[in-house]
Every structure is written in structure tokens, then in C-alpha cells.
Amino acid sequence: MTQDEWLKFYLARRRAIERAAWAVVLIGSALANVITTNLDFRRAGLRVETWELLCWELSSAAMWLLIVPMIVRAADAKPLRWGLLRRHLPWHLLFALVASLVHVLGMVALRKLVYVTQGASYDFGNWPLELFYEGLKDVRSYAFVLLVVGAYRLVLWRWQGEASLLAEAPRALPGAEAGIGVGHRTATGVGAGSGTGTEDAEPATAAGPAAPESASRAEPMPEQPAADRPERLLVKKLGKEFLLPVDEIEWVQACGNYVNLHRQRHDYPLRSSLGAFEQRLDPASFVRVHRSYLVRLSLIETIEPTEAGDAHLRLRDGSQVPCSRTYLERLRQRLV
């Protein structure tokens, strides 16, 4: 398989692979700790049952499997970028302490449950001292998870590519390139109507003159007249640059300092706020359905109300997008 075929294969199964990878890392680390702890006990002339070692380590790993997704959400909600460090770092310290408390309470509960099944009792020890000890370890583990997630996303986004407005491109494209469709949080110039996800990109000379790099930062943009609305977006992927037609965007989702542009079951990240990017789109084509979502009006197939008063929008390709009650009536009026 080609590199792009591997990427498409990976992104179609990304969530399952990510969960499996964390499970392998945490369970593998737990088993390694069981072996080393057992050796330490033997050297000290102490006896401990193997099931106890497994209980101690696997209970901790199980709790971290539950906590890691929460850390990922915290990283999205309070990104640790240079200009935001002073504001967001205290929040992450608080999140780390909460994660440690959840880890310890869940871990002790699991251990007590296992010990009961073995006809024994589990004593965590001096709670204040043990909480402090576990807290020190868990804060480091929290920071390690943040670093791993950040590095992983950097590599993945580099592999997938990232979109930007043509006016914000750092330089003009040297010529036409072939765009290959990619997956989650990507931005590759994929032509419409191709089931394979490959098309020829448009000539790069349409990019025009370059703008300063600082222009790519997510800042509020004034409402654009029709003549100034972009027809294509610049996509950079592994040293190559492609063009993505705006007419092929199906829906848009806010994600931190980025918006994900959904096209043919793939997401392409663009650094912008949702409100700012909405001003760049044709209001006759896109409608706001949620504080975090914009949808192409012509692709909405059905509205499925929920008991809470909100709704789910079913699109032509089978995708489902949430619609909050705040925007539901307005959407119904647009569809009439």
C-alpha cells in the first residue's frame, strides 16, 4: 500500500487504534512493574502473592485507561501554547490533582474488591501520606500524557496536512500537485466525486502573493463580501501544497483554536475560530446549527428531534451532526 493508503486505513480506525495503543502501553508497563516488584520483594526476603502484585498494578493501569481521555479533553479545552501558558498551566495543575484523586480512589476501590474475592482485606496505609506520594507520581504521569498527546498530534498533523486561507499562505505554490484524500483532522486537496479519494489539485499559481506568517493566527475576521469569500483553501502536507475547494466542505466543527473542515468522511484542520470562519462562508450555503457546528444546508436529509428538545441532523452521506434547540427553529425556517 502507498503512504496515503496507509494513512487512510489508519484514520478510518484511528480511535480504536489509539485506545488499543494506550491499553498496550499501560498494561505492558503494569506487567513489567509486576516483574520488577516481585524481584525487589525476593531480594528483601519478603513474600508476596502474584495475584496481589497483579492486583496492585492492573488496578492502577485500569484507572489510567479511564483518565487518559479526560486528559486529552483537558488538553483541548486549555491548550498549552506559548501565549497561553500562564493562563492555562494553573488549570492543568488543578486537573492533574483531580486526576490523581480519581486515580487513587478508583484504584483502592478495585483493590479492595479483588481482595474480598480472595478472602483477604486491603489496607492502603496512611491516607494523607499515601495521597501525597501518589499525587507526586500522578502529576508527572499527567504531564507525560500531555507530552505524548502533543507529540502524537504534531506527527499526525504533519502526516495529514493542515489547511490555511490562500491569502495567509506563506508563499505561492510552485505548480500543480496531485491531492490525496486523508482522514481525521487533515486538509488535503481532494477532488469531489472520486470514490478513491484522489484527484488532481488545481494549479498552485492561484495562491497569489504571500502574507505575513502572523496572519495565520486565529483572530476575529470581519464579514466578507461575496467577492472576497475564498473558493479554495491551501493545504500543506509533508512538504507539498494542494488546494481544497470550499464548495466540497460538508460541515465544520470547532475544535479549540482550530476548526475541522469535514469532507467525504475526513476532517481537515484550519487555524481559526468557528465564528471567524463562518464569516468567510456563503450564508446561503451554510447554516449554524450548534455553537460548535456549521452545516451545508443542501446536505441535510432529516431532522431527528430528541426528548431534550435538541435534534440530530442526518446528512446525505449518513453522517450525524448535533443541532441545539437554540438553532433548531431557525434551521427549520431555512429548510422551508
Secondary structure as UniProt FT lines:
FT   HELIX           3..12
FT   HELIX           14..43
FT   TURN            44..45
FT   HELIX           50..77
FT   HELIX           82..84
FT   HELIX           85..117
FT   TURN            118..119
FT   HELIX           127..160
FT   STRAND          162..165
FT   HELIX           166..168
FT   STRAND          178..180
FT   TURN            184..185
FT   TURN            192..193
FT   TURN            195..196
FT   STRAND          198..200
FT   HELIX           204..207
FT   HELIX           213..216
FT   HELIX           226..228
FT   STRAND          232..237
FT   TURN            238..239
FT   STRAND          240..245
FT   HELIX           246..248
FT   STRAND          251..255
FT   TURN            256..257
FT   STRAND          258..263
FT   TURN            264..265
FT   STRAND          266..271
FT   HELIX           274..278
FT   TURN            279..280
FT   TURN            283..285
FT   STRAND          286..290
FT   TURN            291..292
FT   STRAND          293..296
FT   HELIX           297..299
FT   STRAND          300..305
FT   TURN            307..308
FT   STRAND          311..315
FT   TURN            316..317
FT   STRAND          320..323
FT   HELIX           325..335
//
